């Protein structure tokens, strides 16, 4: 029997999209982070995050949106904001009973972009 991929263990695109939807619901409702999403195209954000996680988990989807650094340069994230988002992602993964090792792999895939998320254009 062959070992399944992280993508398969997460339920493929549909399973990953369910986690992403829960995650974005948490982000929007969060006191600290919700303001970052005012006026945002939430469907586009959910779709691109789903593609990103599908690709990171070994699925056939490709993240072909704007590079992370450029897409977030206008957002004044602080390190604490990234940490809070990672906490919320972990909560979403837990809500879907994703095993700890798989959840950590997803969190690591997102957390790896902290520098890009915090980068600001020169004044």
DRENDREN-956952 format. One record per residue: residue number from 1; residue in one letter; z, x, y of N, C-alpha, C in turn. Coordinates in Angstrom, 3 decimals, padded with zeros to 6 digits. Layout:
% residues N
resi: NUM, resn: a, n.pz: Z, n.px: X, n.py: Y, ca.pz: Z, ca.px: X, ca.py: Y, c.pz: Z, c.px: X, c.py: Y;
...
END
This chain:
% residues 123
resi: 1, resn: x, n.pz: 000.000, n.px: 000.845, n.py: -001.171, ca.pz: 000.000, ca.px: 000.000, ca.py: 000.000, c.pz: 000.000, c.px: 000.897, c.py: 001.243;
resi: 2, resn: x, n.pz: -000.875, n.px: 000.610, n.py: 002.175, ca.pz: -000.948, ca.px: 001.433, ca.py: 003.378, c.pz: 000.094, c.px: 000.978, c.py: 004.397;
resi: 3, resn: x, n.pz: 000.535, n.px: 001.938, n.py: 005.193, ca.pz: 001.535, ca.px: 001.639, ca.py: 006.219, c.pz: 000.878, c.px: 000.866, c.py: 007.362;
resi: 4, resn: x, n.pz: 001.575, n.px: -000.111, n.py: 007.884, ca.pz: 001.036, ca.px: -000.895, ca.py: 008.992, c.pz: 001.224, c.px: -000.136, c.py: 010.298;
resi: 5, resn: x, n.pz: 000.384, n.px: -000.449, n.py: 011.256, ca.pz: 000.484, ca.px: 000.175, ca.py: 012.574, c.pz: 001.514, c.px: -000.567, c.py: 013.412;
resi: 6, resn: x, n.pz: 001.955, n.px: 000.068, n.py: 014.470, ca.pz: 002.861, ca.px: -000.585, ca.py: 015.410, c.pz: 002.216, c.px: -001.865, c.py: 015.932;
resi: 7, resn: x, n.pz: 000.940, n.px: -001.800, n.py: 016.224, ca.pz: 000.196, ca.px: -002.971, ca.py: 016.698, c.pz: 000.336, c.px: -004.134, c.py: 015.717;
resi: 8, resn: x, n.pz: 000.151, n.px: -003.856, n.py: 014.452, ca.pz: 000.275, ca.px: -004.903, ca.py: 013.425, c.pz: 001.711, c.px: -005.400, c.py: 013.311;
resi: 9, resn: x, n.pz: 002.664, n.px: -004.496, n.py: 013.360, ca.pz: 004.071, ca.px: -004.895, ca.py: 013.241, c.pz: 004.525, c.px: -005.749, c.py: 014.424;
resi: 10, resn: x, n.pz: 003.887, n.px: -005.541, n.py: 015.573, ca.pz: 004.227, ca.px: -006.352, ca.py: 016.750, c.pz: 003.512, c.px: -007.699, c.py: 016.749;
resi: 11, resn: x, n.pz: 002.668, n.px: -007.936, n.py: 015.755, ca.pz: 001.982, ca.px: -009.217, ca.py: 015.659, c.pz: 000.605, c.px: -009.227, c.py: 016.299;
resi: 12, resn: x, n.pz: 000.017, n.px: -008.038, n.py: 016.481, ca.pz: -001.308, ca.px: -007.965, ca.py: 017.081, c.pz: -001.285, c.px: -008.419, c.py: 018.532;
resi: 13, resn: x, n.pz: -002.452, n.px: -008.740, n.py: 019.048, ca.pz: -002.563, ca.px: -009.131, ca.py: 020.450, c.pz: -001.685, c.px: -010.341, c.py: 020.773;
resi: 14, resn: x, n.pz: -001.668, n.px: -011.335, n.py: 019.905, ca.pz: -000.879, ca.px: -012.541, ca.py: 020.184, c.pz: 000.616, c.px: -012.241, c.py: 020.260;
resi: 15, resn: x, n.pz: 001.110, n.px: -011.424, n.py: 019.342, ca.pz: 002.523, ca.px: -011.068, ca.py: 019.358, c.pz: 002.885, c.px: -010.250, c.py: 020.583;
resi: 16, resn: x, n.pz: 002.022, n.px: -009.304, n.py: 020.920, ca.pz: 002.269, ca.px: -008.472, ca.py: 022.101, c.pz: 002.200, c.px: -009.322, c.py: 023.359;
resi: 17, resn: x, n.pz: 001.240, n.px: -010.238, n.py: 023.430, ca.pz: 001.142, ca.px: -011.107, ca.py: 024.611, c.pz: 002.395, c.px: -011.966, c.py: 024.752;
resi: 18, resn: x, n.pz: 002.951, n.px: -012.444, n.py: 023.653, ca.pz: 004.179, ca.px: -013.241, ca.py: 023.729, c.pz: 005.328, c.px: -012.426, c.py: 024.321;
resi: 19, resn: x, n.pz: 005.457, n.px: -011.169, n.py: 023.896, ca.pz: 006.494, ca.px: -010.294, ca.py: 024.450, c.pz: 006.229, c.px: -010.042, c.py: 025.930;
resi: 20, resn: x, n.pz: 004.978, n.px: -009.770, n.py: 026.286, ca.pz: 004.617, ca.px: -009.523, ca.py: 027.686, c.pz: 004.927, c.px: -010.745, c.py: 028.543;
resi: 21, resn: x, n.pz: 004.601, n.px: -011.926, n.py: 028.056, ca.pz: 004.895, ca.px: -013.143, ca.py: 028.828, c.pz: 006.396, c.px: -013.281, c.py: 029.070;
resi: 22, resn: x, n.pz: 007.188, n.px: -013.052, n.py: 028.034, ca.pz: 008.643, ca.px: -013.113, ca.py: 028.178, c.pz: 009.126, c.px: -012.054, c.py: 029.168;
resi: 23, resn: x, n.pz: 008.594, n.px: -010.850, n.py: 029.054, ca.pz: 008.962, ca.px: -009.743, ca.py: 029.935, c.pz: 008.658, c.px: -010.078, c.py: 031.396;
resi: 24, resn: x, n.pz: 007.472, n.px: -010.585, n.py: 031.666, ca.pz: 007.127, ca.px: -010.927, ca.py: 033.051, c.pz: 007.932, c.px: -012.104, c.py: 033.566;
resi: 25, resn: x, n.pz: 008.281, n.px: -013.044, n.py: 032.703, ca.pz: 009.180, ca.px: -014.119, ca.py: 033.122, c.pz: 010.520, c.px: -013.533, c.py: 033.570;
resi: 26, resn: x, n.pz: 011.010, n.px: -012.556, n.py: 032.838, ca.pz: 012.269, ca.px: -011.899, ca.py: 033.190, c.pz: 012.137, c.px: -011.104, c.py: 034.491;
resi: 27, resn: x, n.pz: 011.018, n.px: -010.381, n.py: 034.643, ca.pz: 010.797, ca.px: -009.603, ca.py: 035.866, c.pz: 010.787, c.px: -010.503, c.py: 037.102;
resi: 28, resn: x, n.pz: 010.039, n.px: -011.581, n.py: 037.029, ca.pz: 009.903, ca.px: -012.494, ca.py: 038.172, c.pz: 011.246, c.px: -013.136, c.py: 038.511;
resi: 29, resn: x, n.pz: 012.041, n.px: -013.450, n.py: 037.507, ca.pz: 013.326, ca.px: -014.113, ca.py: 037.725, c.pz: 014.445, c.px: -013.140, c.py: 038.125;
resi: 30, resn: x, n.pz: 014.206, n.px: -011.850, n.py: 037.961, ca.pz: 015.240, ca.px: -010.861, ca.py: 038.209, c.pz: 015.522, c.px: -010.698, c.py: 039.702;
resi: 31, resn: x, n.pz: 016.809, n.px: -010.679, n.py: 040.051, ca.pz: 017.221, ca.px: -010.522, ca.py: 041.454, c.pz: 016.698, c.px: -009.234, c.py: 042.072;
resi: 32, resn: x, n.pz: 016.732, n.px: -008.162, n.py: 041.329, ca.pz: 016.325, ca.px: -006.845, ca.py: 041.837, c.pz: 014.809, c.px: -006.689, c.py: 041.895;
resi: 33, resn: x, n.pz: 014.103, n.px: -007.217, n.py: 040.913, ca.pz: 012.676, ca.px: -006.936, ca.py: 040.784, c.pz: 011.750, c.px: -008.084, c.py: 041.171;
resi: 34, resn: x, n.pz: 012.264, n.px: -009.279, n.py: 041.220, ca.pz: 011.422, ca.px: -010.445, ca.py: 041.463, c.pz: 010.592, c.px: -010.370, c.py: 042.728;
resi: 35, resn: x, n.pz: 011.146, n.px: -009.788, n.py: 043.782, ca.pz: 010.430, ca.px: -009.714, ca.py: 045.053, c.pz: 009.136, c.px: -008.902, c.py: 044.956;
resi: 36, resn: x, n.pz: 009.085, n.px: -007.952, n.py: 044.051, ca.pz: 007.874, ca.px: -007.140, ca.py: 043.889, c.pz: 006.679, c.px: -007.978, c.py: 043.432;
resi: 37, resn: x, n.pz: 006.951, n.px: -009.147, n.py: 042.877, ca.pz: 005.886, ca.px: -009.955, ca.py: 042.290, c.pz: 005.475, c.px: -011.150, c.py: 043.146;
resi: 38, resn: x, n.pz: 006.072, n.px: -011.286, n.py: 044.307, ca.pz: 005.684, ca.px: -012.384, ca.py: 045.198, c.pz: 004.223, c.px: -012.229, c.py: 045.591;
resi: 39, resn: x, n.pz: 003.463, n.px: -013.272, n.py: 045.376, ca.pz: 002.050, ca.px: -013.266, ca.py: 045.738, c.pz: 001.148, c.px: -012.521, c.py: 044.778;
resi: 40, resn: x, n.pz: 001.701, n.px: -012.009, n.py: 043.689, ca.pz: 000.900, ca.px: -011.244, ca.py: 042.725, c.pz: 000.087, c.px: -012.180, c.py: 041.833;
resi: 41, resn: x, n.pz: -001.030, n.px: -011.688, n.py: 041.350, ca.pz: -001.844, ca.px: -012.407, ca.py: 040.379, c.pz: -001.193, c.px: -012.183, c.py: 039.010;
resi: 42, resn: x, n.pz: -000.282, n.px: -013.067, n.py: 038.653, ca.pz: 000.517, ca.px: -012.866, ca.py: 037.449, c.pz: -000.325, c.px: -012.907, c.py: 036.175;
resi: 43, resn: x, n.pz: -001.348, n.px: -013.730, n.py: 036.139, ca.pz: -002.191, ca.px: -013.767, ca.py: 034.938, c.pz: -002.890, c.px: -012.416, c.py: 034.744;
resi: 44, resn: x, n.pz: -003.377, n.px: -011.841, n.py: 035.814, ca.pz: -004.029, ca.px: -010.523, ca.py: 035.717, c.pz: -003.011, c.px: -009.471, c.py: 035.262;
resi: 45, resn: x, n.pz: -001.814, n.px: -009.499, n.py: 035.840, ca.pz: -000.786, ca.px: -008.535, ca.py: 035.441, c.pz: -000.421, c.px: -008.683, c.py: 033.967;
resi: 46, resn: x, n.pz: -000.267, n.px: -009.913, n.py: 033.523, ca.pz: 000.071, ca.px: -010.149, ca.py: 032.116, c.pz: -001.054, c.px: -009.667, c.py: 031.200;
resi: 47, resn: x, n.pz: -002.287, n.px: -009.924, n.py: 031.589, ca.pz: -003.440, ca.px: -009.517, ca.py: 030.783, c.pz: -003.547, c.px: -007.995, c.py: 030.714;
resi: 48, resn: x, n.pz: -003.420, n.px: -007.314, n.py: 031.851, ca.pz: -003.563, ca.px: -005.858, ca.py: 031.835, c.pz: -002.388, c.px: -005.194, c.py: 031.115;
resi: 49, resn: x, n.pz: -001.174, n.px: -005.737, n.py: 031.267, ca.pz: -000.026, ca.px: -005.174, ca.py: 030.544, c.pz: -000.201, c.px: -005.378, c.py: 029.047;
resi: 50, resn: x, n.pz: -000.734, n.px: -006.527, n.py: 028.663, ca.pz: -000.998, ca.px: -006.772, ca.py: 027.245, c.pz: -002.003, c.px: -005.758, c.py: 026.716;
resi: 51, resn: x, n.pz: -003.094, n.px: -005.553, n.py: 027.455, ca.pz: -004.090, ca.px: -004.560, ca.py: 027.026, c.pz: -003.472, c.px: -003.171, c.py: 026.911;
resi: 52, resn: x, n.pz: -002.656, n.px: -002.807, n.py: 027.907, ca.pz: -002.001, ca.px: -001.498, ca.py: 027.900, c.pz: -001.145, c.px: -001.323, c.py: 026.646;
resi: 53, resn: x, n.pz: -000.301, n.px: -002.325, n.py: 026.355, ca.pz: 000.587, ca.px: -002.205, ca.py: 025.196, c.pz: -000.184, c.px: -002.283, c.py: 023.882;
resi: 54, resn: x, n.pz: -001.235, n.px: -003.090, n.py: 023.845, ca.pz: -002.056, ca.px: -003.139, ca.py: 022.632, c.pz: -002.659, c.px: -001.768, c.py: 022.343;
resi: 55, resn: x, n.pz: -003.223, n.px: -001.144, n.py: 023.361, ca.pz: -003.815, ca.px: 000.185, ca.py: 023.171, c.pz: -002.741, c.px: 001.200, c.py: 022.774;
resi: 56, resn: x, n.pz: -001.599, n.px: 001.168, n.py: 023.469, ca.pz: -000.517, ca.px: 002.110, ca.py: 023.179, c.pz: 000.024, c.px: 001.941, c.py: 021.757;
resi: 57, resn: x, n.pz: -000.059, n.px: 000.722, n.py: 021.227, ca.pz: 000.450, ca.px: 000.441, ca.py: 019.879, c.pz: -000.594, c.px: 000.682, c.py: 018.789;
resi: 58, resn: x, n.pz: -001.780, n.px: 001.149, n.py: 019.184, ca.pz: -002.800, ca.px: 001.466, ca.py: 018.195, c.pz: -003.771, c.px: 000.341, c.py: 017.904;
resi: 59, resn: x, n.pz: -003.803, n.px: -000.666, n.py: 018.773, ca.pz: -004.731, ca.px: -001.776, ca.py: 018.578, c.pz: -006.117, c.px: -001.463, c.py: 019.090;
resi: 60, resn: x, n.pz: -007.045, n.px: -002.381, n.py: 018.856, ca.pz: -008.435, ca.px: -002.143, ca.py: 019.259, c.pz: -008.694, c.px: -002.375, c.py: 020.754;
resi: 61, resn: x, n.pz: -007.761, n.px: -003.010, n.py: 021.454, ca.pz: -007.950, ca.px: -003.276, ca.py: 022.871, c.pz: -007.910, c.px: -001.981, c.py: 023.663;
resi: 62, resn: x, n.pz: -008.552, n.px: -002.015, n.py: 024.822, ca.pz: -008.583, ca.px: -000.862, ca.py: 025.701, c.pz: -008.054, c.px: -001.266, c.py: 027.062;
resi: 63, resn: x, n.pz: -007.136, n.px: -000.478, n.py: 027.590, ca.pz: -006.637, ca.px: -000.687, ca.py: 028.946, c.pz: -007.681, c.px: -000.111, c.py: 029.878;
resi: 64, resn: x, n.pz: -008.407, n.px: -001.006, n.py: 030.549, ca.pz: -009.476, ca.px: -000.527, ca.py: 031.413, c.pz: -009.273, c.px: -000.949, c.py: 032.862;
resi: 65, resn: x, n.pz: -008.039, n.px: -001.239, n.py: 033.208, ca.pz: -007.708, ca.px: -001.586, ca.py: 034.587, c.pz: -007.563, c.px: -000.298, c.py: 035.403;
resi: 66, resn: x, n.pz: -007.267, n.px: -000.466, n.py: 036.661, ca.pz: -007.052, ca.px: 000.667, ca.py: 037.561, c.pz: -005.969, c.px: 001.585, c.py: 036.976;
resi: 67, resn: x, n.pz: -006.104, n.px: 002.902, n.py: 037.121, ca.pz: -005.055, ca.px: 003.795, ca.py: 036.618, c.pz: -003.676, c.px: 003.406, c.py: 037.167;
resi: 68, resn: x, n.pz: -002.658, n.px: 003.615, n.py: 036.352, ca.pz: -001.299, ca.px: 003.195, ca.py: 036.695, c.pz: -000.879, c.px: 003.701, c.py: 038.079;
resi: 69, resn: x, n.pz: -001.121, n.px: 004.969, n.py: 038.358, ca.pz: -000.710, ca.px: 005.551, ca.py: 039.644, c.pz: -001.337, c.px: 004.780, c.py: 040.810;
resi: 70, resn: x, n.pz: -002.647, n.px: 004.564, n.py: 040.759, ca.pz: -003.334, ca.px: 003.889, ca.py: 041.856, c.pz: -002.938, c.px: 002.419, c.py: 041.953;
resi: 71, resn: x, n.pz: -002.752, n.px: 001.780, n.py: 040.828, ca.pz: -002.412, ca.px: 000.353, ca.py: 040.811, c.pz: -001.043, c.px: 000.068, c.py: 041.415;
resi: 72, resn: x, n.pz: -000.160, n.px: 001.064, n.py: 041.425, ca.pz: 001.217, ca.px: 000.831, ca.py: 041.867, c.pz: 001.599, c.px: 001.583, c.py: 043.141;
resi: 73, resn: x, n.pz: 000.678, n.px: 002.285, n.py: 043.734, ca.pz: 001.016, ca.px: 003.090, ca.py: 044.921, c.pz: 001.559, c.px: 002.265, c.py: 046.076;
resi: 74, resn: x, n.pz: 001.140, n.px: 001.026, n.py: 046.177, ca.pz: 001.591, ca.px: 000.166, ca.py: 047.278, c.pz: 002.956, c.px: -000.464, c.py: 047.015;
resi: 75, resn: x, n.pz: 003.489, n.px: -000.268, n.py: 045.824, ca.pz: 004.759, ca.px: -000.888, ca.py: 045.440, c.pz: 005.883, c.px: 000.135, c.py: 045.614;
resi: 76, resn: x, n.pz: 006.859, n.px: -000.172, n.py: 046.464, ca.pz: 007.925, ca.px: 000.809, ca.py: 046.747, c.pz: 009.025, c.px: 000.863, c.py: 045.687;
resi: 77, resn: x, n.pz: 008.640, n.px: 001.128, n.py: 044.451, ca.pz: 009.620, ca.px: 001.249, ca.py: 043.373, c.pz: 010.540, c.px: 002.433, c.py: 043.620;
resi: 78, resn: x, n.pz: 011.772, n.px: 002.273, n.py: 043.217, ca.pz: 012.764, ca.px: 003.344, ca.py: 043.169, c.pz: 013.100, c.px: 003.582, c.py: 041.696;
resi: 79, resn: x, n.pz: 013.684, n.px: 004.737, n.py: 041.354, ca.pz: 014.022, ca.px: 004.991, ca.py: 039.952, c.pz: 014.864, c.px: 003.873, c.py: 039.315;
resi: 80, resn: x, n.pz: 015.774, n.px: 003.294, n.py: 040.065, ca.pz: 016.594, ca.px: 002.205, ca.py: 039.525, c.pz: 015.781, c.px: 000.974, c.py: 039.173;
resi: 81, resn: x, n.pz: 014.674, n.px: 000.767, n.py: 039.882, ca.pz: 013.797, ca.px: -000.364, ca.py: 039.576, c.pz: 013.103, c.px: -000.154, c.py: 038.233;
resi: 82, resn: x, n.pz: 012.685, n.px: 001.072, n.py: 037.996, ca.pz: 012.026, ca.px: 001.379, ca.py: 036.724, c.pz: 013.025, c.px: 001.207, c.py: 035.587;
resi: 83, resn: x, n.pz: 014.238, n.px: 001.691, n.py: 035.793, ca.pz: 015.276, ca.px: 001.550, ca.py: 034.762, c.pz: 015.548, c.px: 000.075, c.py: 034.474;
resi: 84, resn: x, n.pz: 015.614, n.px: -000.736, n.py: 035.516, ca.pz: 015.860, ca.px: -002.170, ca.py: 035.326, c.pz: 014.705, c.px: -002.820, c.py: 034.558;
resi: 85, resn: x, n.pz: 013.472, n.px: -002.449, n.py: 034.883, ca.pz: 012.322, ca.px: -003.002, ca.py: 034.175, c.pz: 012.353, c.px: -002.608, c.py: 032.698;
resi: 86, resn: x, n.pz: 012.739, n.px: -001.381, n.py: 032.415, ca.pz: 012.849, ca.px: -000.931, ca.py: 031.029, c.pz: 013.923, c.px: -001.735, c.py: 030.297;
resi: 87, resn: x, n.pz: 015.036, n.px: -002.010, n.py: 030.973, ca.pz: 016.091, ca.px: -002.843, ca.py: 030.370, c.pz: 015.562, c.px: -004.235, c.py: 030.040;
resi: 88, resn: x, n.pz: 014.801, n.px: -004.814, n.py: 030.969, ca.pz: 014.252, ca.px: -006.146, ca.py: 030.737, c.pz: 013.226, c.px: -006.142, c.py: 029.606;
resi: 89, resn: x, n.pz: 012.432, n.px: -005.092, n.py: 029.524, ca.pz: 011.486, ca.px: -004.980, ca.py: 028.422, c.pz: 012.235, c.px: -004.910, c.py: 027.095;
resi: 90, resn: x, n.pz: 013.295, n.px: -004.136, n.py: 027.058, ca.pz: 014.100, ca.px: -004.037, ca.py: 025.834, c.pz: 014.686, c.px: -005.402, c.py: 025.466;
resi: 91, resn: x, n.pz: 015.127, n.px: -006.165, n.py: 026.462, ca.pz: 015.642, ca.px: -007.511, ca.py: 026.197, c.pz: 014.556, c.px: -008.410, c.py: 025.610;
resi: 92, resn: x, n.pz: 013.345, n.px: -008.314, n.py: 026.146, ca.pz: 012.242, ca.px: -009.126, ca.py: 025.624, c.pz: 011.929, c.px: -008.750, c.py: 024.181;
resi: 93, resn: x, n.pz: 011.875, n.px: -007.465, n.py: 023.906, ca.pz: 011.606, ca.px: -007.018, ca.py: 022.540, c.pz: 012.700, c.px: -007.501, c.py: 021.589;
resi: 94, resn: x, n.pz: 013.945, n.px: -007.445, n.py: 022.041, ca.pz: 015.065, ca.px: -007.918, ca.py: 021.236, c.pz: 014.965, c.px: -009.421, c.py: 020.987;
resi: 95, resn: x, n.pz: 014.536, n.px: -010.172, n.py: 021.999, ca.pz: 014.400, ca.px: -011.626, ca.py: 021.857, c.pz: 013.377, c.px: -011.990, c.py: 020.776;
resi: 96, resn: x, n.pz: 012.426, n.px: -011.099, n.py: 020.530, ca.pz: 011.417, ca.px: -011.331, ca.py: 019.497, c.pz: 011.746, c.px: -010.591, c.py: 018.198;
resi: 97, resn: x, n.pz: 012.992, n.px: -010.119, n.py: 018.097, ca.pz: 013.479, ca.px: -009.450, ca.py: 016.888, c.pz: 012.625, c.px: -008.256, c.py: 016.470;
resi: 98, resn: x, n.pz: 012.125, n.px: -007.534, n.py: 017.466, ca.pz: 011.367, ca.px: -006.316, ca.py: 017.165, c.pz: 012.373, c.px: -005.263, c.py: 016.695;
resi: 99, resn: x, n.pz: 012.127, n.px: -004.654, n.py: 015.550, ca.pz: 013.056, ca.px: -003.633, ca.py: 015.048, c.pz: 013.257, c.px: -002.509, c.py: 016.069;
resi: 100, resn: x, n.pz: 014.447, n.px: -001.942, n.py: 016.053, ca.pz: 014.846, ca.px: -000.956, ca.py: 017.062, c.pz: 013.852, c.px: 000.197, c.py: 017.192;
resi: 101, resn: x, n.pz: 013.368, n.px: 000.729, n.py: 016.094, ca.pz: 012.443, ca.px: 001.872, ca.py: 016.150, c.pz: 011.124, c.px: 001.474, c.py: 016.828;
resi: 102, resn: x, n.pz: 010.621, n.px: 000.296, n.py: 016.505, ca.pz: 009.382, ca.px: -000.180, ca.py: 017.131, c.pz: 009.608, c.px: -000.510, c.py: 018.601;
resi: 103, resn: x, n.pz: 010.741, n.px: -001.118, n.py: 018.910, ca.pz: 011.062, ca.px: -001.428, ca.py: 020.307, c.pz: 011.142, c.px: -000.147, c.py: 021.130;
resi: 104, resn: x, n.pz: 011.749, n.px: 000.878, n.py: 020.562, ca.pz: 011.855, ca.px: 002.148, ca.py: 021.287, c.pz: 010.483, c.px: 002.751, c.py: 021.536;
resi: 105, resn: x, n.pz: 009.573, n.px: 002.617, n.py: 020.584, ca.pz: 008.213, ca.px: 003.137, ca.py: 020.769, c.pz: 007.514, c.px: 002.423, c.py: 021.921;
resi: 106, resn: x, n.pz: 007.718, n.px: 001.120, n.py: 022.047, ca.pz: 007.121, ca.px: 000.356, ca.py: 023.145, c.pz: 007.747, c.px: 000.777, c.py: 024.474;
resi: 107, resn: x, n.pz: 009.062, n.px: 000.850, n.py: 024.514, ca.pz: 009.768, ca.px: 001.256, ca.py: 025.732, c.pz: 009.326, c.px: 002.660, c.py: 026.143;
resi: 108, resn: x, n.pz: 009.209, n.px: 003.563, n.py: 025.189, ca.pz: 008.781, ca.px: 004.932, ca.py: 025.498, c.pz: 007.371, c.px: 004.957, c.py: 026.078;
resi: 109, resn: x, n.pz: 006.486, n.px: 004.099, n.py: 025.561, ca.pz: 005.104, ca.px: 004.050, ca.py: 026.066, c.pz: 005.069, c.px: 003.640, c.py: 027.532;
resi: 110, resn: x, n.pz: 005.949, n.px: 002.722, n.py: 027.914, ca.pz: 006.016, ca.px: 002.276, ca.py: 029.311, c.pz: 006.761, c.px: 003.299, c.py: 030.160;
resi: 111, resn: x, n.pz: 007.897, n.px: 003.778, n.py: 029.679, ca.pz: 008.723, ca.px: 004.717, ca.py: 030.443, c.pz: 007.992, c.px: 006.031, c.py: 030.710;
resi: 112, resn: x, n.pz: 007.018, n.px: 006.370, n.py: 029.887, ca.pz: 006.259, ca.px: 007.605, ca.py: 030.080, c.pz: 005.504, c.px: 007.605, c.py: 031.409;
resi: 113, resn: x, n.pz: 005.343, n.px: 006.447, n.py: 032.014, ca.pz: 004.591, ca.px: 006.338, ca.py: 033.270, c.pz: 005.491, c.px: 006.279, c.py: 034.506;
resi: 114, resn: x, n.pz: 006.763, n.px: 006.625, n.py: 034.354, ca.pz: 007.680, ca.px: 006.543, ca.py: 035.488, c.pz: 007.189, c.px: 007.346, c.py: 036.692;
resi: 115, resn: x, n.pz: 006.753, n.px: 008.572, n.py: 036.482, ca.pz: 006.287, ca.px: 009.387, ca.py: 037.608, c.pz: 005.117, c.px: 008.726, c.py: 038.331;
resi: 116, resn: x, n.pz: 004.187, n.px: 008.154, n.py: 037.579, ca.pz: 003.047, ca.px: 007.484, ca.py: 038.182, c.pz: 003.483, c.px: 006.247, c.py: 038.966;
resi: 117, resn: x, n.pz: 004.469, n.px: 005.523, n.py: 038.422, ca.pz: 004.958, ca.px: 004.321, ca.py: 039.097, c.pz: 005.709, c.px: 004.636, c.py: 040.386;
resi: 118, resn: x, n.pz: 006.315, n.px: 005.804, n.py: 040.439, ca.pz: 007.097, ca.px: 006.193, ca.py: 041.612, c.pz: 006.294, c.px: 006.987, c.py: 042.647;
resi: 119, resn: x, n.pz: 005.092, n.px: 007.386, n.py: 042.292, ca.pz: 004.281, ca.px: 008.209, ca.py: 043.190, c.pz: 003.883, c.px: 007.424, c.py: 044.442;
resi: 120, resn: x, n.pz: 003.954, n.px: 008.080, n.py: 045.576, ca.pz: 003.573, ca.px: 007.474, ca.py: 046.857, c.pz: 002.511, c.px: 008.339, c.py: 047.514;
resi: 121, resn: x, n.pz: 001.594, n.px: 007.699, n.py: 048.253, ca.pz: 000.600, ca.px: 008.506, ca.py: 048.959, c.pz: 001.273, c.px: 009.335, c.py: 050.046;
resi: 122, resn: x, n.pz: 000.716, n.px: 010.490, n.py: 050.361, ca.pz: 001.317, ca.px: 011.319, ca.py: 051.419, c.pz: 001.289, c.px: 010.565, c.py: 052.758;
resi: 123, resn: x, n.pz: 002.330, n.px: 010.782, n.py: 053.528, ca.pz: 002.432, ca.px: 010.109, ca.py: 054.846, c.pz: 001.422, c.px: 010.660, c.py: 055.810;
END
